[in-house]
Amino acid sequence: MPRMLDVSDEVRAEIGDEEADRLLAGENAPGSYDCTSCRTPGDSEQERTSTVLFIGDETAVLAFAHATCLPSQVVQVTEEQLQGAVRSISGDTVDLDPDKVVPEQAVLGVTSGLVLIAGELHPALVVEPTGPIVRPGTTGIGDDFLPLLIEQGFMPLTEITEVPPVLHGWSVLLAVGQLHAVLQPNANGGQPVAWWQAHQPLQVTESWRAAANKHQQVLMFAAPVGSIGRQPREDLLRDALDKAAANGKLVAAAMPLAGT
């Protein structure tokens, strides 16, 4: 049975047309898998599934993710990170021409939901990378995601009891009822640039959009990899946010709404 697989052009370019066509025909793709982003089960026969190719210095691993978690893409990692990922990703090791390996940005997973603060519902985006984020220009294996955001003006939280302060210059782009991007100030001046941009515009619920239009701003919460996960319900998402805050692994900011 054909799988509901997405194979991006960049993944196809790395694995070759023959391998990509076999995946799309269902010959090599798993039916069930553990999503490489949220670590919860997925089924490529029942839901759209992205192929994600992790490339190290010498090897590469083809993994699978819910299309709602990640778009199909190539992700550049260190060989050490890849060997660690092999132990946790259910994927196939593939041979690649090392000359084709190109650097890629880290991948950010974004989830939308309503968060109750002081008796009122606020539209929120929860951002969690798929792996550790290191400071640009460094080769360490630590995680600088939260320190980098704090330097940008995000507020560390230990509990979620009040709306975080507005982060001036940042905004959330909503167009025709769909989420397109999170914008940040341009270091060179001029128009803002995308800090995160949806591979395809993300649908948001009517209640989320209504709350965004009411407040004219969106709250953004960010946590390091492994802190939140892909939660199927908003109450579970809130529980995960509260736990991350209590563990000192949550930052937040309010951002004006751009668009409608």
Buried (B, 14 or more C-beta within 10 A) or exposed (E): EEBBBBBBEEBBEBBEEEBBEBBBEBEBBBEEBBBBBBEEEBBBBEEBBBBBBBBBEEBBBBBBBBBBBBBBBBBBBBEEBBBBBBEEBBBBEBEBEEEEBEEBEBBBBBBBBBBEBEEEBBBBBBBBBBBBBBBEEEEEEEBBBBBBBEEBBBBBBEEBEEBBEEBEBBBBBBEEBBBBBBBBBEEEEEEBEEBBEBEEBBEBBEEBBBBBEEBEBBBBBBBBBBBBBBBEEBEBBBEBBBBBBEEEBBBBBBBBBBBE
